[in-house]
Amino acid sequence: MNVRSQSSRPPIHMIDTEADTLIHLAQRAEDRMPDLAAMLLTEIERAELHEASDIPRDVVTMNATIDFVDEASGATRTVQLVYPAEADIAAGRVSIMTPVGAGLIGLRQGQSILWPDRDGKQRNLTVTKVEQPA
């Protein structure tokens, strides 16, 4: 999958402990999903890391609920970003180990990213709302 150069992507933020967990997840998935693992590792590498108490509330973190627009289809979706074991697309829980999940992590409300879907087509995803877990 082809992702634009890092300089053309918006700045992202992550919780330091979540980034550590995501590195391990991506490394374990490298044999099964090499493209996705590489994309996630690249995003983690370029992220500004914060302690959980210091992360801005409008940043997509694990377990956050996100409203976003897929500009290609115009569809607005609401999903919760979760770890693979908790994923359930019918319930709106999207795994971080999917193209959409890896693309949304670290974005702030109002930001967009051009990101490949499962078929390798570039999609512009725009975060319109971020709600942190209680």
Disulfide bonds with the S-S distance in Angstrom:
none
